[in-house]
Amino acid sequence: MKAHTQLRKPKARLDRWVSAALGLVCLLLVAYLIRYSGVWAQASPSRSKPSRASSASPRGRDRRDELAQFDPVVKLQLLNELQSRPAPHFSRDPFEYLAPKLPPTPAPVVTAASPPPTPTPPPPPPIKALGFMEKAGGVREATVTDEAENLYVVHENETFASRYKVLKISPTVIEIEDTTTHQTIQIPVPE
């Protein structure tokens, strides 16, 4: 037990010395910052004339020279002249950026030899195949879902969701026709 307390004493003494040294370094840093940053000159408002000691220092002279370039007198005549001038009129909004004008594109020339442009097909129906199964006797059925996540077990030549007709079911693809647009779509079956 004595050995344990004897080990603590030198460590506690060392901790005190380190704390004292760090405190002294901090005080020196604060004094240095106050001396060379001019905190005292900015913190105390000077109501009287600056002393000769502060005006003789190069730092005090620099401040006076820096402020001397500004004229504290307001010249009302010049201000009234500027206000009496008409404001310039701008023909556009400075916050609105217009797109650059591009030259017009020529219309496609349709000749007898060129076929007319084909219309873009409607987007495919939002149907997804989930699985395929072949029952005894060769009857094939598939499981599909729509955008509302309704599940349908469908067979060939059967209509579901009052809009789609199943044309063919194979282990890899389900062929469906949209009865409103007469578009045939092949949906891959996941393995």
C-alpha positions as CSV (number, residue, x, y, z in Angstrom):
1,M,0.0,0.0,0.0
2,K,2.9,2.3,0.8
3,A,4.5,1.7,-2.6
4,H,1.2,2.7,-4.3
5,T,1.0,6.1,-2.4
6,Q,4.7,6.7,-3.0
7,L,4.2,6.3,-6.7
8,R,1.3,8.8,-6.6
9,K,3.2,11.6,-5.0
10,P,5.8,12.1,-7.8
11,K,3.1,11.9,-10.4
12,A,0.9,14.4,-8.6
13,R,3.9,16.7,-8.2
14,L,4.7,16.4,-11.9
15,D,1.1,17.1,-12.8
16,R,1.2,20.4,-10.8
17,W,4.4,21.5,-12.5
18,V,3.0,20.8,-15.9
19,S,-0.2,22.7,-15.1
20,A,1.7,25.7,-13.8
21,A,4.0,25.7,-16.9
22,L,0.9,25.6,-19.2
23,G,-0.8,28.3,-17.3
24,L,2.3,30.5,-17.6
25,V,2.5,29.9,-21.4
26,C,-1.2,30.8,-21.7
27,L,-0.7,34.1,-19.8
28,L,2.3,35.0,-22.0
29,L,0.3,34.3,-25.2
30,V,-2.6,36.4,-24.0
31,A,-0.2,39.3,-23.1
32,Y,1.5,39.0,-26.5
33,L,-1.8,39.1,-28.4
34,I,-3.0,42.1,-26.4
35,R,0.2,44.0,-26.9
36,Y,0.5,43.5,-30.7
37,S,-3.1,43.3,-31.8
38,G,-4.2,46.6,-30.5
39,V,-7.1,45.3,-28.5
40,W,-6.8,48.0,-25.8
41,A,-6.8,50.8,-28.4
42,Q,-10.0,49.4,-30.0
43,A,-11.8,48.6,-26.7
44,S,-11.6,51.9,-25.0
45,P,-13.3,54.8,-26.7
46,S,-11.2,57.8,-26.8
47,R,-13.0,61.0,-25.9
48,S,-10.0,63.2,-25.5
49,K,-7.1,63.9,-27.8
50,P,-4.8,60.9,-28.3
51,S,-1.7,61.1,-26.2
52,R,1.6,61.9,-27.8
53,A,2.9,58.4,-27.1
54,S,0.2,56.8,-29.2
55,S,0.5,59.3,-32.1
56,A,4.2,58.9,-32.1
57,S,3.9,55.1,-32.6
58,P,4.0,53.9,-36.2
59,R,0.8,51.9,-35.7
60,G,-1.1,55.1,-34.6
61,R,0.1,57.0,-37.6
62,D,-1.0,54.3,-40.0
63,R,-4.5,54.4,-38.6
64,R,-4.7,58.2,-38.9
65,D,-3.4,58.1,-42.5
66,E,-5.9,55.3,-43.3
67,L,-8.9,57.3,-42.0
68,A,-7.7,60.6,-43.5
69,Q,-8.6,59.4,-47.0
70,F,-12.3,59.6,-46.1
71,D,-13.9,63.0,-46.0
72,P,-16.4,63.1,-43.0
73,V,-18.2,66.1,-44.5
74,V,-21.4,65.3,-46.4
75,K,-21.8,67.5,-49.4
76,L,-25.5,68.0,-49.8
77,Q,-25.3,69.9,-53.1
78,L,-23.6,66.9,-54.8
79,L,-26.1,64.6,-53.3
80,N,-29.1,66.7,-54.5
81,E,-27.6,66.8,-58.0
82,L,-27.3,63.0,-58.1
83,Q,-30.9,62.6,-56.9
84,S,-32.3,65.0,-59.4
85,R,-31.0,63.1,-62.4
86,P,-33.5,60.7,-64.1
87,A,-32.9,57.1,-63.4
88,P,-31.7,55.1,-66.4
89,H,-34.4,53.0,-68.1
90,F,-33.5,49.4,-68.8
91,S,-35.3,47.5,-71.5
92,R,-34.9,44.1,-69.8
93,D,-35.1,42.5,-66.4
94,P,-31.5,42.2,-65.1
95,F,-32.5,39.0,-63.3
96,E,-33.9,37.3,-66.3
97,Y,-31.6,35.4,-68.6
98,L,-32.8,34.7,-72.0
99,A,-31.8,31.7,-74.0
100,P,-29.7,32.4,-77.0
101,K,-31.7,32.5,-80.3
102,L,-30.9,29.5,-82.4
103,P,-31.4,29.6,-86.2
104,P,-34.7,27.8,-87.2
105,T,-34.3,24.2,-88.2
106,P,-35.4,23.4,-91.7
107,A,-38.6,21.3,-92.0
108,P,-38.0,17.8,-93.1
109,V,-38.6,17.4,-96.9
110,V,-41.0,14.6,-97.6
111,T,-40.5,13.1,-101.1
112,A,-42.2,10.2,-102.8
113,A,-39.1,8.1,-102.2
114,S,-38.9,8.7,-98.4
115,P,-41.4,7.0,-96.2
116,P,-43.4,9.2,-93.8
117,P,-42.2,9.4,-90.2
118,T,-43.4,6.6,-88.0
119,P,-45.4,7.6,-84.9
120,T,-43.8,6.8,-81.6
121,P,-45.4,3.7,-80.0
122,P,-47.2,4.2,-76.6
123,P,-45.2,3.3,-73.5
124,P,-45.3,-0.4,-72.5
125,P,-47.9,-1.3,-69.9
126,P,-46.7,-1.4,-66.3
127,I,-47.0,-5.1,-66.0
128,K,-44.3,-7.4,-64.5
129,A,-44.0,-11.1,-64.7
130,L,-43.4,-12.9,-61.4
131,G,-43.4,-16.6,-62.3
132,F,-44.3,-19.4,-64.7
133,M,-45.7,-22.9,-64.0
134,E,-46.7,-25.8,-66.2
135,K,-49.3,-28.1,-64.7
136,A,-50.0,-31.7,-65.5
137,G,-51.7,-32.1,-68.9
138,G,-49.5,-29.2,-70.4
139,V,-51.6,-26.4,-69.0
140,R,-49.4,-23.3,-68.6
141,E,-50.1,-20.5,-66.2
142,A,-48.2,-17.4,-65.2
143,T,-48.3,-15.0,-62.3
144,V,-48.2,-11.2,-63.2
145,T,-48.6,-8.0,-61.3
146,D,-49.7,-4.5,-62.4
147,E,-48.8,-0.9,-61.2
148,A,-51.2,-1.2,-58.3
149,E,-49.4,-4.4,-57.2
150,N,-52.5,-6.6,-57.9
151,L,-51.6,-10.3,-58.5
152,Y,-53.1,-12.2,-61.4
153,V,-52.8,-15.9,-62.2
154,V,-53.3,-16.0,-66.0
155,H,-53.6,-18.6,-68.7
156,E,-53.3,-18.4,-72.5
157,N,-56.2,-16.6,-74.3
158,E,-57.4,-15.1,-71.1
159,T,-58.1,-11.4,-70.4
160,F,-57.1,-9.8,-67.0
161,A,-57.3,-6.3,-65.5
162,S,-60.2,-5.7,-68.1
163,R,-57.5,-4.6,-70.6
164,Y,-54.8,-7.2,-71.3
165,K,-55.1,-10.4,-73.1
166,V,-52.5,-13.2,-72.7
167,L,-51.5,-14.5,-76.1
168,K,-48.7,-17.0,-75.3
169,I,-47.0,-18.3,-72.2
170,S,-43.5,-19.8,-72.3
171,P,-40.9,-20.5,-69.6
172,T,-38.9,-17.4,-70.6
173,V,-41.5,-14.9,-72.0
174,I,-45.2,-14.0,-71.5
175,E,-46.7,-12.4,-74.6
176,I,-49.5,-9.9,-73.8
177,E,-51.7,-7.7,-76.0
178,D,-53.1,-4.4,-74.8
179,T,-56.7,-4.4,-76.1
180,T,-57.0,-0.6,-76.1
181,T,-53.9,0.2,-78.1
182,H,-53.5,-3.2,-79.8
183,Q,-49.9,-3.3,-78.8
184,T,-48.2,-6.6,-78.3
185,I,-45.6,-6.8,-75.5
186,Q,-43.3,-9.6,-74.5
187,I,-42.6,-9.6,-70.7
188,P,-39.5,-11.7,-69.6
189,V,-40.1,-14.2,-66.8
190,P,-37.5,-14.1,-64.0
191,E,-35.7,-17.4,-63.4
